[in-house]
Amino acid sequence: MQFVKFYLFLTIKVLFLNFTMEIIIKIGYHIERHMYKHEKEIVTMKAYKEMSKDELLSLKKALEEQYKVEEAKGLSLNMARGKPGQSQLALAMPMLDVINSSSDMNTVLGNDTRNYGDLDGIGECRRLMANMMGVEKDNVIVCGNSSLNIMYDTVSRSMTFGVNDSTPWCKLDKVKFLCPVPGYDRHFKITEVFGIEMINIPLGSDGPDMDMVEQYVNNDPTVKGIWCVPKYSNPTGISYSDEVVKRFAALTPAAEDFRIYWDNAYCIHHLYEDTQDEILNILTECEKAGNPDMVYIFSSTSKISFPGSGVSAIATSLTNIEYIKKYMTVQTIGHDKINQLRHVRFFKDIDGLKAHMKRHGELLRPKFEAVLSTLESELDGLEIGSWIKPRGGYFISFDAMPGCAKAIVKMCKDLGVVLTGAGATYPYGKDPQDSNIRIAPSYPTPEEMLEASKIFVLCVKLVSIKKLLGEI
């Protein structure tokens, strides 16, 4: 009996010791695993420039294995242009039902939108666009479906006929435009096609370098214009400060026909309800500064209703309005008034527009956050790229290490993720630093954007390592 008790005691003791040791081993394993993970995180977050060659080569090998995994997926995702996604387009589909064959087609003044008339747009649409742009109705001409078309026409008219009867630009030896960079590629294409010399102006967190702008505009009579995207700028997402807007309005141009081309494309395109950028009204500020004719403001509903089937508008001084209409009467009988009526009856007023854009923001926000969260979690601290978190607009601007943008864009394309071509955000497609990349999150789904963002940061890491190793 004593033997049995002693045997049971030993058995229990051994089992207890084994169980205790197993717990200790497991705890030790988890501690070791956590320490290893922590060390790995420290190594991963170490700035690439501080790594030794061996560390870079080891990391490169691991990333190349990851590259092979992504390559095998055969993805096809497009982030090249700021196109609204399918869910955004669906928001405006009821607009197609507000007018039909039995509808009253008259304006509030009784003008028949099916017929000729209202060269500068129907009154209620001019009012709607004026409220969106923050100006008076009399300062607005509603045009066709594209503000880009108005910008092209405005430059073309200046080339052919001059600005308010000044010397036509085509008769001048030299015409120059200032181009805040990075900027909108289609702006630059317009001035390039007319042979206008473009001058890069650095774009900061509050707007263009105004010291440079003032130096050029106030002293060089060949400088005839400047491109601006003042709110949620394309591509950086920054908005001009009050000081910058006031300095624009107070310019004293050496050229009497100098104009500010103020493309307020994203004036109501907010991503967040509680944090929204607001900018001063440039037309009002120019009037205060004694320069009422110095600015053209452009906007449209292209990313509000239907791209290619929206309405666009130009806002400017009454003097400029009359000069524009002088040539419009030769160019066209009038733009699509039925489409203008359709937009007014769908949106009704500025509050309807804002409510509609709130729904757009709710759809866009997860896509932007998918990109931004991936950039922050994967690249923060590595010192191989920088970016700005926008509060609105359609783009995220990424600055890679100098000399890396083209290689990153190509590598992404090889993995099935198409980005805007490197260099497109600079005049002539030439980024002096080969650094800036424009990311357009709007068209893919949030899930696709998350996948695309992972591929993007993988390519940024690989290309950056190759750059540091002298392989590119």
N, C-alpha and C positions, 0 to 999 in steps of 0.2 A: 504494500500500500504506500509506504514511504517512497519507494522507488518510482511508483506511478506519479505521485505528487511532484517528486523531484524532476521527472521527465517532462511533465506538463509545465512546470516552472521554467525549465530550460527552453522548451519549445516556444512558450509565450514570449520569453525574453529575446530569443533569436528573431521571432517574427516582429517584435516591437523594434528591435534594432534595425532589422532589414527595412521596415516601414519608415523608420526615422531617417535612415540613410537615403532611401529612395526620395523622401521629401527634400532632404538636404541637397541631393544631386539635382533634383528638378529645380529647386530654388536657385542653385548655383548655375544651372544651365540658362535659366531665364535671365539671371543677373548678367551672365556673360553675353547672352544674346542681346540684351538691352544695351550693354556697354559697347558691343560691336556695332549695333545699329547706331548708337549715339556717335561713336567714332566715325562711322561711315557718313553720317549726316554732316559732321564737322568737315570731313574731307570734301564731301560733295559741295558744301556751301562755301568752301574756300575759294577766294578769287582765283580765276584761271591764271592770271598774270603772276601769281605768287607760287604756282606749282612748279615743281622740278620737271625736267624733261621726262623722267621715268614715270612720274605721276600722270603727266599728260598722255603719254603713250598707253599706260594702263587704262586710263579713263576712255581714251579713244577706242581701244579694243572692245570695251564693254558697250559703248555707244554704237559701234559698228554691228555688234550682234543684235542690238535693239533695232537698228536700221533694217536688217534682214527680215526681222519679224514684221515690221511695218510694210516692207516692200511686198511681202507675200500676200498681204491683204487685198492688193489691187484696188485701192480706193479711187474715187473720182469726186472731188469736192472743189467748188469754185468760190474763191473769195476775191476775185479780181476787181469787180465793180460794185458800187453801192446800190444794188438792186433790191427793192423790197421783196420779202419772202411771200410765199403763197398765202400764208395766213393773214399777212398785211393786206394783200390785194383783195382778199375776201371781205374785208371790212367795208369796202366801197361798193360791193356788188349791188346793194339795194339802190344805189344811184341810178342804175340802168332802168329802174322801174318807176322813177318819179315823173318821167315824160313818156307818153305813148301817143298813138294816133288820135285819141280822143281828148288829149290835153289842151288846155288853154295855152297858146304859145306866145301870148303877149307879155311884155314887160309891165312893170307897175305904171309906167307912163303911157301904156297902150301901144307901144311899138311892136310890130310883128317880127319875132326873131327868125322867121322863115324867109324873110325878105331882106333887101338891101337896107342900109342905115346903120347908125351907131358905130361909126368908124373907130372910135376910141374905146368901144366896149359898152355893153348895156349898163345902165346906171347902177343897178343893184349889185352887179358883179364888180364894178369899179369900187363901190363902197366896201364890199366884202374884202377885196384885195387890199384896199387902203387901210382898213382896220388891221389886217394881218401884218402889213408893213409899217404901221404906226404913222401914217401920213393922212393928208386930206384927200378926199375923192377927186377934187379938181386937179391934183398933182399926179394922177394915175392914168395910164393907158393900158387897157387889157388887150393882150395879143393872142397868139396861138397857144400851142401846147408845150412850148419850150422856152425857158428864159435864155438858154444858150443861143437860140435863134435870134433873140432880141440883141444879145451882146454882139453876135456876129454882125447883125445889121447895123448896129451903132458904130462899130469900128469901120465897117464897109462904107457907111454914109460919110464918115469923117474923112476917109481916104478919097472918096470921089467928089464930095461937095464941100468938105470942111466942116467946122463946128460953128454953128450960128453965123455963117457967111465969112468965116476966116479962110485963109488959104487952104485949099484941099491938100491933105497930107501927101497925096501922090505927086504933088508938084514940089515937094520939099526934098532937099538932099538927104536928110536924116530924120527919122522918127524913132523915138525910144519909149519903152514902157518899163516901169518898175514892177518887179515880180517878187513879192514876199515868198520865201521858200523855207520848208517844203510847201507846195501849193497844188492847185487844181490843174491837172494836165490839160484839160480841154480849154482852159483860159489860154494857156501857153500856145496851144495849137492854133488858136485864132490869130494871135499876133504874129506867130511864125509864118503862117500862110500868106500874110500880107507883107512879109519882109521887114517887119518892125523889129528893131534891135531890143533885146530883153536884158535887163540888168537884175541880178540877184540881190534881194534885200533880206537879211536874216530875220526870221520870225521867232520872237521870244514868247514867253509865257503870257504876256499881256498885249501882244500885237507886234507889228513890224518895228524894226530899228528906226525910230522916228528921227534921230539925228541924221542918219543917212538919207532918209526920205526928204527931209527939209533941205539938206545940202544939194541934192539933185534937183528937186522941184523948184526951189527958190532961186537957183543959179543957172540952170541949163535950159534954154528955151526949146531944145529939141525933145525934152521929156514931155510927152503929151498925155500920159495916163499912168495909172497904177491899178493892178488887179487886187481886190480885197475880198476875202470871205470872213466877215467880221465876227460872226457868231458861230460857235462850234466849228471852227475852221476846218476845211478839207486840206490835209488829212489830220492835223494835230489835235483838233477838238478844242483848242483854246478860244477864248473870246476876248475881244479888244477891251482894254480898260477905259474908264472915263477920260483919263488924261490923254490916251492915244487918240480917241475920237475927237477930242477938243483940239489937239495939235493938228489933226487932219483938216479940221474946219478952218483953222487959222493959217493955213499955208498961204504964201504969197507967191504964186507961180510966176516964173520968168516967161512962160508961154500963156497967152490969153486964152488959148484953146485947150489948156490942161483940164482933164476931168478925172475924178475918182470913180472907178468902176466897182461899185459896192454890191457884191453878189450876196445878198442876205438869204441864201438858199435854205438855211436851217433855222429861220427866225422863231419857229414854234415847235422845233423838233427836240423836245426834252426827253431825257431818259428817266428822270426822277421827279417826283412830285414835290419833294421837300427841299431839293437843292437844284435850283435853276439859274442859269446865267442870264443877266439882263445887260443890255448895252444902250448907250445914249443914242438918240435918233440923229443920224448924221445930217439929214436935210434941215432939221430944226437948228442944229449947231452951226451949219454953214450959213443959214440965214442970220443968226445972231452975230456971226463973225464978219458979215458983210460979203459973203461969197455964195449967194443963193444959187448960182448956176453951176457950181463947181462939181456937183455929184450926180451920178445916175445910180439909182437903186434898182436891183433886179430881184425878182422872186417868182415862184410858181407853186403849183400844187402837185408837181410831178411825183413827190414822195409822200403825198397826202392822199390823193385819190388814185389815179392811174398814170404811171409813167408813160409818156407818149400820147396820153389822152386827157391831160389836165388842162389848166389854164395858166398863163404866165402874165406878168405885168412889169412895167417900168414905171418908177416914180421919180420925178425930178421937178425943177422949177417950172413955172408957167411959161417963161421965156423959152426954155428948152422944149417944153411940150409942144408949143406952137411950131417950132422949127422941125421937130420930128414929124408932126402931122402934115407939114407942107410936102414932105416926100412920101409919106404913107399914102396920101391920096392918089399918088401916081403908081405906087407899088401894089396896092390892094384895094378892093372894094370894102373889105372888112373881114374880120376873123369869125370863127365859128360861134355865132351867138346862141345857137341851140345848146351847145356844150356849156356855154357860160350860164345859161338859164338852168340847165340840169344841175350844175354845181351849186348855184344859189338855193335852189329848192331843196337840195339834199342837206347842205350844211346850215342853211338859213341865216346864220350870223356868225360873228367871231367866237361866241361861246360854243356854238356847234362845232366849229373848227377845232377849238381847244379840247373839247370833249373827245372828238375823234382822234386827235393826236395823243391823248392820254392812253387810248387803247393801243395805238402804235407803240408807245413807250413800253407798255406792259409786255408786248411781244418781243421787242428788241432787247430789253434789259437782260434777260437770261443769256442771250447770245453774247452780249458784250462782257457780262460777268464770267462766262465760261472762258473767254480769252484772257481777261485780266487776272482771274484767279490762277490760271495756269502759268501765266508769265510770272506772277508773284511767287508762287510756290516752287517753280522750277528754276527761275533765273535770278531772283533777288539775292544780292550778295556776290554773285559770280563776276560782276563787272564786265560783262560781255554784251550788254544791251541796256537801253533805257526806253521808257515809254511814259505817256501821260494818260491818266484816267479821265476820259471826257465825261461831261455831264449831259451831253446831247450830241446831235449830229449822226453821222453814219460811219465814222472811221476811227481806227486806232492807229496812231503813228508809232513805229518802232525804229529806233536808231541802233543799228548793230555796230560792231567794231569797224573802223574805217577799212575799206577794201573787201568787205564781206557780203554786202547786200546782194549783188548779182549771183554769187555762189549759193547763198541761202535760198533765193527764189528758185534757182535752177534745181537744187536738191529737193525742195518741196514739190516742184512739178514732177520730178522723177518718181516721187512717192504718191502722186495723184492729187496733190493739193495745189491749185492754181492761184497765184497771187498777182496783184498789179505788178507790171514789169518794173524792175529796179531802175531808178533814174526817172521814172515817169513824173514824179512830183517836182521835177526841176525843168526849167526851160531847155529846149533842145534835147530833152531826155538824158541830160548829163549831170549827174550828181557828183560834184567835185570830190566828195569823200567816199562815194560808193557805200553809203551807210543807211539811207532812209528806205524803209519798207512800209507801204500802206496796207493795212489789214481791213477788209470790209466784211464785218460779221453778219450782215443783214439777211443774205439770201439762204444760207444753209439753216437747218434746224439747230436748236441748242445742243442736241446730242452730237450732231455732225460737227458743230463748232468746237466742242470739247475734244473730239477726235482729231480734228484739223489742228487745234492748238498744241496738242501733244506732239504731233509731227513737226510743227513749226519750231517748237523749242528744241526738239531733238536735232533738227537741222542747224539751228543757231549754235548749239553746243559743238556739234561736229565741225562746222566750218570755222568756228572761233579757235578750236584746238589746232586745226590745220594751219590757220593763219599764224598762231603763236609758234608752231613748229616749223614755219617757213615753207610749208607745202603748197601754199597758194599766194 
